[in-house]
Amino acid sequence: MATQTFSYYFVQNLPPGYRGEVTWGPHSFFDQGTFTVSAHPVTDFRQTLYWLTFDDVSVGKKDIGSGDISNVQSYLWAKARNSGLGGQGTVKSYTAYLTRTTA
């Protein structure tokens, strides 16, 4: 089994309870494997209570060809969610970690 991990830095300003969509691709990287997405929030607030989760993670293909021309591209979509309580602070930015495991 081979494992590859990549990190990406995002700025989305996610207030508590809000979600933001993240898209990776198009790339053949998403044609095979098992994918895991996680994140580490970056904030300048002290004593806050929240955590950043990903849900609605899916890998899919999009055909952007026309007529009889096929151009299928692979993507990974995920939604980042600030699951903190109101008044606990906005996640201004975060680092997302994308891991792919292949056989």
N, CA, C and O atoms as a GROMACS GRO file, in nm:
protein
  412
    1MET      N    1   0.085  -0.118   0.000
    1MET     CA    2   0.000   0.000   0.000
    1MET      C    3   0.089   0.124   0.000
    1MET      O    4   0.191   0.130   0.069
    2ALA      N    5   0.048   0.219  -0.077
    2ALA     CA    6   0.121   0.347  -0.083
    2ALA      C    7   0.031   0.458  -0.033
    2ALA      O    8  -0.088   0.463  -0.064
    3THR      N    9   0.089   0.547   0.047
    3THR     CA   10   0.014   0.659   0.102
    3THR      C   11   0.084   0.789   0.066
    3THR      O   12   0.206   0.801   0.080
    4GLN      N   13   0.007   0.885   0.020
    4GLN     CA   14   0.057   1.019  -0.012
    4GLN      C   15  -0.027   1.120   0.063
    4GLN      O   16  -0.150   1.109   0.064
    5THR      N   17   0.036   1.219   0.126
    5THR     CA   18  -0.036   1.325   0.196
    5THR      C   19   0.008   1.461   0.143
    5THR      O   20   0.127   1.486   0.126
    6PHE      N   21  -0.089   1.546   0.119
    6PHE     CA   22  -0.064   1.681   0.069
    6PHE      C   23  -0.136   1.779   0.160
    6PHE      O   24  -0.240   1.746   0.218
    7SER      N   25  -0.081   1.898   0.174
    7SER     CA   26  -0.149   1.999   0.256
    7SER      C   27  -0.177   2.122   0.169
    7SER      O   28  -0.102   2.155   0.078
    8TYR      N   29  -0.288   2.187   0.202
    8TYR     CA   30  -0.334   2.306   0.130
    8TYR      C   31  -0.379   2.408   0.231
    8TYR      O   32  -0.440   2.373   0.332
    9TYR      N   33  -0.351   2.534   0.207
    9TYR     CA   34  -0.390   2.641   0.297
    9TYR      C   35  -0.509   2.716   0.237
    9TYR      O   36  -0.503   2.758   0.122
   10PHE      N   37  -0.616   2.731   0.314
   10PHE     CA   38  -0.737   2.797   0.266
   10PHE      C   39  -0.772   2.914   0.356
   10PHE      O   40  -0.751   2.910   0.477
   11VAL      N   41  -0.826   3.018   0.297
   11VAL     CA   42  -0.883   3.130   0.372
   11VAL      C   43  -1.031   3.134   0.336
   11VAL      O   44  -1.066   3.161   0.221
   12GLN      N   45  -1.118   3.107   0.434
   12GLN     CA   46  -1.261   3.103   0.404
   12GLN      C   47  -1.346   3.180   0.504
   12GLN      O   48  -1.465   3.201   0.477
   13ASN      N   49  -1.293   3.222   0.617
   13ASN     CA   50  -1.372   3.293   0.717
   13ASN      C   51  -1.502   3.220   0.749
   13ASN      O   52  -1.611   3.266   0.714
   14LEU      N   53  -1.490   3.106   0.815
   14LEU     CA   54  -1.606   3.026   0.850
   14LEU      C   55  -1.655   3.058   0.990
   14LEU      O   56  -1.590   3.018   1.088
   15PRO      N   57  -1.768   3.129   1.004
   15PRO     CA   58  -1.824   3.153   1.137
   15PRO      C   59  -1.880   3.022   1.194
   15PRO      O   60  -1.901   2.927   1.118
   16PRO      N   61  -1.904   3.015   1.324
   16PRO     CA   62  -1.960   2.894   1.383
   16PRO      C   63  -2.089   2.852   1.313
   16PRO      O   64  -2.177   2.934   1.288
   17GLY      N   65  -2.098   2.724   1.281
   17GLY     CA   66  -2.217   2.670   1.216
   17GLY      C   67  -2.217   2.679   1.065
   17GLY      O   68  -2.307   2.625   1.001
   18TYR      N   69  -2.119   2.745   1.006
   18TYR     CA   70  -2.116   2.761   0.861
   18TYR      C   71  -2.026   2.658   0.794
   18TYR      O   72  -1.935   2.604   0.856
   19ARG      N   73  -2.054   2.632   0.666
   19ARG     CA   74  -1.975   2.539   0.587
   19ARG      C   75  -1.925   2.607   0.461
   19ARG      O   76  -1.990   2.696   0.406
   20GLY      N   77  -1.809   2.565   0.416
   20GLY     CA   78  -1.752   2.615   0.292
   20GLY      C   79  -1.708   2.498   0.207
   20GLY      O   80  -1.652   2.401   0.258
   21GLU      N   81  -1.732   2.507   0.078
   21GLU     CA   82  -1.698   2.397  -0.012
   21GLU      C   83  -1.555   2.410  -0.061
   21GLU      O   84  -1.507   2.520  -0.093
   22VAL      N   85  -1.487   2.297  -0.067
   22VAL     CA   86  -1.350   2.288  -0.117
   22VAL      C   87  -1.351   2.191  -0.234
   22VAL      O   88  -1.410   2.083  -0.225
   23THR      N   89  -1.287   2.228  -0.344
   23THR     CA   90  -1.278   2.141  -0.461
   23THR      C   91  -1.133   2.122  -0.499
   23THR      O   92  -1.057   2.219  -0.511
   24TRP      N   93  -1.094   1.997  -0.520
   24TRP     CA   94  -0.962   1.966  -0.572
   24TRP      C   95  -0.981   1.904  -0.710
   24TRP      O   96  -1.067   1.817  -0.727
   25GLY      N   97  -0.903   1.945  -0.806
   25GLY     CA   98  -0.910   1.888  -0.940
   25GLY      C   99  -0.929   1.998  -1.041
   25GLY      O  100  -0.934   2.115  -1.004
   26PRO      N  101  -0.940   1.964  -1.165
   26PRO     CA  102  -0.941   1.829  -1.218
   26PRO      C  103  -0.801   1.769  -1.222
   26PRO      O  104  -0.703   1.839  -1.249
   27HIS      N  105  -0.793   1.639  -1.193
   27HIS     CA  106  -0.664   1.571  -1.199
   27HIS      C  107  -0.685   1.420  -1.198
   27HIS      O  108  -0.777   1.369  -1.134
   28SER      N  109  -0.599   1.348  -1.268
   28SER     CA  110  -0.607   1.202  -1.273
   28SER      C  111  -0.571   1.140  -1.137
   28SER      O  112  -0.593   1.021  -1.115
   29PHE      N  113  -0.515   1.221  -1.047
   29PHE     CA  114  -0.483   1.178  -0.910
   29PHE      C  115  -0.606   1.116  -0.843
   29PHE      O  116  -0.592   1.027  -0.759
   30PHE      N  117  -0.725   1.163  -0.878
   30PHE     CA  118  -0.847   1.119  -0.812
   30PHE      C  119  -0.914   1.002  -0.884
   30PHE      O  120  -1.027   0.966  -0.851
   31ASP      N  121  -0.844   0.940  -0.981
   31ASP     CA  122  -0.901   0.827  -1.054
   31ASP      C  123  -0.905   0.699  -0.971
   31ASP      O  124  -0.992   0.615  -0.993
   32GLN      N  125  -0.813   0.682  -0.875
   32GLN     CA  126  -0.811   0.561  -0.794
   32GLN      C  127  -0.758   0.589  -0.656
   32GLN      O  128  -0.680   0.682  -0.635
   33GLY      N  129  -0.800   0.507  -0.561
   33GLY     CA  130  -0.750   0.519  -0.424
   33GLY      C  131  -0.861   0.546  -0.325
   33GLY      O  132  -0.978   0.565  -0.360
   34THR      N  133  -0.821   0.546  -0.198
   34THR     CA  134  -0.909   0.582  -0.088
   34THR      C  135  -0.859   0.714  -0.033
   34THR      O  136  -0.740   0.730  -0.008
   35PHE      N  137  -0.950   0.809  -0.015
   35PHE     CA  138  -0.912   0.945   0.023
   35PHE      C  139  -0.960   0.980   0.163
   35PHE      O  140  -1.071   0.943   0.203
   36THR      N  141  -0.875   1.050   0.236
   36THR     CA  142  -0.909   1.101   0.369
   36THR      C  143  -0.880   1.251   0.370
   36THR      O  144  -0.774   1.294   0.323
   37VAL      N  145  -0.972   1.330   0.423
   37VAL     CA  146  -0.955   1.474   0.431
   37VAL      C  147  -0.968   1.515   0.576
   37VAL      O  148  -1.062   1.475   0.645
   38SER      N  149  -0.873   1.596   0.625
   38SER     CA  150  -0.880   1.649   0.760
   38SER      C  151  -0.829   1.792   0.758
   38SER      O  152  -0.774   1.837   0.657
   39ALA      N  153  -0.846   1.863   0.868
   39ALA     CA  154  -0.806   2.004   0.869
   39ALA      C  155  -0.761   2.048   1.007
   39ALA      O  156  -0.800   1.991   1.109
   40HIS      N  157  -0.679   2.151   1.007
   40HIS     CA  158  -0.634   2.214   1.131
   40HIS      C  159  -0.664   2.363   1.120
   40HIS      O  160  -0.606   2.430   1.035
   41PRO      N  161  -0.755   2.417   1.203
   41PRO     CA  162  -0.790   2.558   1.193
   41PRO      C  163  -0.677   2.649   1.240
   41PRO      O  164  -0.599   2.613   1.328
   42VAL      N  165  -0.671   2.765   1.181
   42VAL     CA  166  -0.576   2.869   1.221
   42VAL      C  167  -0.660   2.986   1.271
   42VAL      O  168  -0.743   3.039   1.197
   43THR      N  169  -0.638   3.026   1.395
   43THR     CA  170  -0.716   3.136   1.451
   43THR      C  171  -0.631   3.216   1.548
   43THR      O  172  -0.533   3.166   1.602
   44ASP      N  173  -0.668   3.340   1.569
   44ASP     CA  174  -0.594   3.422   1.664
   44ASP      C  175  -0.674   3.443   1.793
   44ASP      O  176  -0.636   3.525   1.877
   45PHE      N  177  -0.784   3.370   1.809
   45PHE     CA  178  -0.864   3.380   1.930
   45PHE      C  179  -0.814   3.281   2.034
   45PHE      O  180  -0.777   3.168   2.001
   46ARG      N  181  -0.813   3.323   2.159
   46ARG     CA  182  -0.774   3.234   2.268
   46ARG      C  183  -0.899   3.180   2.336
   46ARG      O  184  -1.005   3.244   2.334
   47GLN      N  185  -0.886   3.065   2.396
   47GLN     CA  186  -0.993   3.003   2.472
   47GLN      C  187  -1.123   2.992   2.392
   47GLN      O  188  -1.230   3.030   2.439
   48THR      N  189  -1.111   2.941   2.273
   48THR     CA  190  -1.229   2.917   2.191
   48THR      C  191  -1.263   2.769   2.192
   48THR      O  192  -1.178   2.685   2.220
   49LEU      N  193  -1.387   2.740   2.162
   49LEU     CA  194  -1.434   2.602   2.160
   49LEU      C  195  -1.500   2.575   2.025
   49LEU      O  196  -1.616   2.611   2.003
   50TYR      N  197  -1.428   2.514   1.938
   50TYR     CA  198  -1.482   2.474   1.808
   50TYR      C  199  -1.390   2.370   1.748
   50TYR      O  200  -1.276   2.352   1.792
   51TRP      N  201  -1.438   2.303   1.649
   51TRP     CA  202  -1.355   2.210   1.574
   51TRP      C  203  -1.397   2.218   1.429
   51TRP      O  204  -1.512   2.250   1.398
   52LEU      N  205  -1.305   2.188   1.343
   52LEU     CA  206  -1.329   2.196   1.199
   52LEU      C  207  -1.342   2.055   1.146
   52LEU      O  208  -1.252   1.973   1.164
   53THR      N  209  -1.453   2.026   1.082
   53THR     CA  210  -1.476   1.892   1.028
   53THR      C  211  -1.505   1.901   0.880
   53THR      O  212  -1.544   2.005   0.828
   54PHE      N  213  -1.486   1.791   0.812
   54PHE     CA  214  -1.524   1.779   0.672
   54PHE      C  215  -1.638   1.681   0.663
   54PHE      O  216  -1.634   1.575   0.725
   55ASP      N  217  -1.739   1.715   0.586
   55ASP     CA  218  -1.845   1.620   0.556
   55ASP      C  219  -1.880   1.634   0.408
   55ASP      O  220  -1.828   1.721   0.339
   56ASP      N  221  -1.966   1.549   0.362
   56ASP     CA  222  -2.003   1.550   0.220
   56ASP      C  223  -1.880   1.534   0.131
   56ASP      O  224  -1.869   1.603   0.029
   57VAL      N  225  -1.789   1.446   0.168
   57VAL     CA  226  -1.669   1.424   0.086
   57VAL      C  227  -1.704   1.325  -0.024
   57VAL      O  228  -1.756   1.217   0.003
   58SER      N  229  -1.677   1.362  -0.147
   58SER     CA  230  -1.706   1.272  -0.258
   58SER      C  231  -1.605   1.291  -0.370
   58SER      O  232  -1.553   1.400  -0.393
   59VAL      N  233  -1.578   1.182  -0.439
   59VAL     CA  234  -1.493   1.182  -0.557
   59VAL      C  235  -1.585   1.156  -0.675
   59VAL      O  236  -1.668   1.066  -0.671
   60GLY      N  237  -1.569   1.235  -0.779
   60GLY     CA  238  -1.656   1.217  -0.894
   60GLY      C  239  -1.588   1.255  -1.023
   60GLY      O  240  -1.476   1.306  -1.025
   61LYS      N  241  -1.659   1.228  -1.130
   61LYS     CA  242  -1.608   1.260  -1.262
   61LYS      C  243  -1.705   1.356  -1.330
   61LYS      O  244  -1.826   1.348  -1.313
   62LYS      N  245  -1.648   1.447  -1.407
   62LYS     CA  246  -1.727   1.547  -1.478
   62LYS      C  247  -1.685   1.542  -1.624
   62LYS      O  248  -1.567   1.556  -1.656
   63ASP      N  249  -1.782   1.523  -1.712
   63ASP     CA  250  -1.754   1.521  -1.857
   63ASP      C  251  -1.777   1.661  -1.911
   63ASP      O  252  -1.891   1.708  -1.917
   64ILE      N  253  -1.670   1.726  -1.952
   64ILE     CA  254  -1.683   1.862  -2.002
   64ILE      C  255  -1.674   1.867  -2.154
   64ILE      O  256  -1.659   1.974  -2.213
   65GLY      N  257  -1.682   1.749  -2.218
   65GLY     CA  258  -1.677   1.744  -2.365
   65GLY      C  259  -1.808   1.791  -2.424
   65GLY      O  260  -1.905   1.818  -2.354
   66SER      N  261  -1.809   1.799  -2.555
   66SER     CA  262  -1.933   1.835  -2.625
   66SER      C  263  -1.946   1.748  -2.749
   66SER      O  264  -1.848   1.707  -2.810
   67GLY      N  265  -2.070   1.723  -2.786
   67GLY     CA  266  -2.095   1.638  -2.902
   67GLY      C  267  -2.043   1.498  -2.877
   67GLY      O  268  -2.072   1.437  -2.774
   68ASP      N  269  -1.966   1.446  -2.972
   68ASP     CA  270  -1.911   1.311  -2.956
   68ASP      C  271  -1.770   1.312  -2.896
   68ASP      O  272  -1.704   1.209  -2.893
   69ILE      N  273  -1.725   1.428  -2.849
   69ILE     CA  274  -1.594   1.440  -2.786
   69ILE      C  275  -1.611   1.424  -2.635
   69ILE      O  276  -1.688   1.496  -2.571
   70SER      N  277  -1.538   1.328  -2.579
   70SER     CA  278  -1.546   1.302  -2.436
   70SER      C  279  -1.421   1.358  -2.367
   70SER      O  280  -1.309   1.332  -2.411
   71ASN      N  281  -1.440   1.433  -2.263
   71ASN     CA  282  -1.330   1.485  -2.184
   71ASN      C  283  -1.371   1.471  -2.038
   71ASN      O  284  -1.425   1.564  -1.978
   72VAL      N  285  -1.345   1.354  -1.980
   72VAL     CA  286  -1.386   1.324  -1.843
   72VAL      C  287  -1.273   1.361  -1.748
   72VAL      O  288  -1.159   1.318  -1.765
   73GLN      N  289  -1.306   1.441  -1.648
   73GLN     CA  290  -1.210   1.488  -1.550
   73GLN      C  291  -1.253   1.443  -1.411
   73GLN      O  292  -1.372   1.438  -1.380
   74SER      N  293  -1.154   1.410  -1.327
   74SER     CA  294  -1.182   1.362  -1.191
   74SER      C  295  -1.161   1.473  -1.088
   74SER      O  296  -1.066   1.551  -1.098
   75TYR      N  297  -1.252   1.479  -0.991
   75TYR     CA  298  -1.249   1.582  -0.886
   75TYR      C  299  -1.272   1.517  -0.750
   75TYR      O  300  -1.321   1.405  -0.741
   76LEU      N  301  -1.237   1.590  -0.644
   76LEU     CA  302  -1.277   1.556  -0.508
   76LEU      C  303  -1.343   1.681  -0.451
   76LEU      O  304  -1.286   1.790  -0.455
   77TRP      N  305  -1.464   1.664  -0.398
   77TRP     CA  306  -1.537   1.774  -0.335
   77TRP      C  307  -1.552   1.744  -0.186
   77TRP      O  308  -1.574   1.629  -0.148
   78ALA      N  309  -1.541   1.846  -0.104
   78ALA     CA  310  -1.561   1.830   0.040
   78ALA      C  311  -1.616   1.961   0.096
   78ALA      O  312  -1.593   2.068   0.040
   79LYS      N  313  -1.689   1.950   0.204
   79LYS     CA  314  -1.741   2.069   0.272
   79LYS      C  315  -1.680   2.078   0.411
   79LYS      O  316  -1.694   1.988   0.493
   80ALA      N  317  -1.612   2.190   0.436
   80ALA     CA  318  -1.552   2.217   0.567
   80ALA      C  319  -1.657   2.285   0.653
   80ALA      O  320  -1.728   2.375   0.606
   81ARG      N  321  -1.668   2.244   0.778
   81ARG     CA  322  -1.769   2.298   0.868
   81ARG      C  323  -1.706   2.340   1.000
   81ARG      O  324  -1.632   2.264   1.062
   82ASN      N  325  -1.735   2.463   1.041
   82ASN     CA  326  -1.695   2.511   1.173
   82ASN      C  327  -1.806   2.472   1.268
   82ASN      O  328  -1.914   2.531   1.267
   83SER      N  329  -1.780   2.371   1.350
   83SER     CA  330  -1.886   2.320   1.438
   83SER      C  331  -1.881   2.381   1.578
   83SER      O  332  -1.930   2.321   1.673
   84GLY      N  333  -1.824   2.498   1.590
   84GLY     CA  334  -1.820   2.567   1.718
   84GLY      C  335  -1.954   2.630   1.754
   84GLY      O  336  -2.045   2.636   1.671
   85LEU      N  337  -1.964   2.675   1.877
   85LEU     CA  338  -2.085   2.739   1.925
   85LEU      C  339  -2.082   2.887   1.890
   85LEU      O  340  -1.975   2.945   1.873
   86GLY      N  341  -2.199   2.949   1.878
   86GLY     CA  342  -2.207   3.091   1.850
   86GLY      C  343  -2.126   3.173   1.948
   86GLY      O  344  -2.128   3.145   2.068
   87GLY      N  345  -2.056   3.274   1.899
   87GLY     CA  346  -1.976   3.359   1.984
   87GLY      C  347  -1.839   3.303   2.017
   87GLY      O  348  -1.763   3.364   2.092
   88GLN      N  349  -1.806   3.187   1.962
   88GLN     CA  350  -1.679   3.124   1.993
   88GLN      C  351  -1.569   3.159   1.894
   88GLN      O  352  -1.454   3.118   1.914
   89GLY      N  353  -1.599   3.230   1.789
   89GLY     CA  354  -1.493   3.272   1.697
   89GLY      C  355  -1.504   3.210   1.560
   89GLY      O  356  -1.548   3.096   1.542
   90THR      N  357  -1.464   3.288   1.464
   90THR     CA  358  -1.465   3.247   1.324
   90THR      C  359  -1.332   3.183   1.290
   90THR      O  360  -1.226   3.232   1.329
   91VAL      N  361  -1.338   3.073   1.217
   91VAL     CA  362  -1.216   3.012   1.164
   91VAL      C  363  -1.179   3.093   1.041
   91VAL      O  364  -1.244   3.083   0.937
   92LYS      N  365  -1.074   3.172   1.053
   92LYS     CA  366  -1.037   3.262   0.943
   92LYS      C  367  -0.966   3.189   0.831
   92LYS      O  368  -0.982   3.222   0.714
   93SER      N  369  -0.888   3.090   0.867
   93SER     CA  370  -0.818   3.011   0.766
   93SER      C  371  -0.785   2.875   0.827
   93SER      O  372  -0.794   2.856   0.948
   94TYR      N  373  -0.748   2.782   0.741
   94TYR     CA  374  -0.715   2.650   0.789
   94TYR      C  375  -0.625   2.579   0.690
   94TYR      O  376  -0.618   2.614   0.572
   95THR      N  377  -0.556   2.480   0.740
   95THR     CA  378  -0.475   2.394   0.656
   95THR      C  379  -0.549   2.262   0.642
   95THR      O  380  -0.582   2.198   0.741
   96ALA      N  381  -0.576   2.222   0.518
   96ALA     CA  382  -0.644   2.096   0.491
   96ALA      C  383  -0.540   1.992   0.449
   96ALA      O  384  -0.445   2.022   0.376
   97TYR      N  385  -0.560   1.872   0.497
   97TYR     CA  386  -0.471   1.762   0.463
   97TYR      C  387  -0.549   1.658   0.383
   97TYR      O  388  -0.653   1.609   0.426
   98LEU      N  389  -0.497   1.626   0.268
   98LEU     CA  390  -0.558   1.530   0.178
   98LEU      C  391  -0.464   1.410   0.167
   98LEU      O  392  -0.349   1.425   0.127
   99THR      N  393  -0.514   1.292   0.204
   99THR     CA  394  -0.434   1.171   0.200
   99THR      C  395  -0.498   1.071   0.104
   99THR      O  396  -0.619   1.048   0.108
  100ARG      N  397  -0.415   1.013   0.016
  100ARG     CA  398  -0.462   0.910  -0.076
  100ARG      C  399  -0.386   0.782  -0.047
  100ARG      O  400  -0.263   0.782  -0.038
  101THR      N  401  -0.460   0.672  -0.033
  101THR     CA  402  -0.400   0.541  -0.013
  101THR      C  403  -0.438   0.454  -0.133
  101THR      O  404  -0.555   0.442  -0.169
  102THR      N  405  -0.337   0.394  -0.194
  102THR     CA  406  -0.360   0.304  -0.308
  102THR      C  407  -0.301   0.168  -0.278
  102THR      O  408  -0.209   0.155  -0.197
  103ALA      N  409  -0.354   0.066  -0.343
  103ALA     CA  410  -0.307  -0.072  -0.322
  103ALA      C  411  -0.175  -0.096  -0.392
  103ALA      O  412  -0.120  -0.206  -0.386
   0.00000   0.00000   0.00000
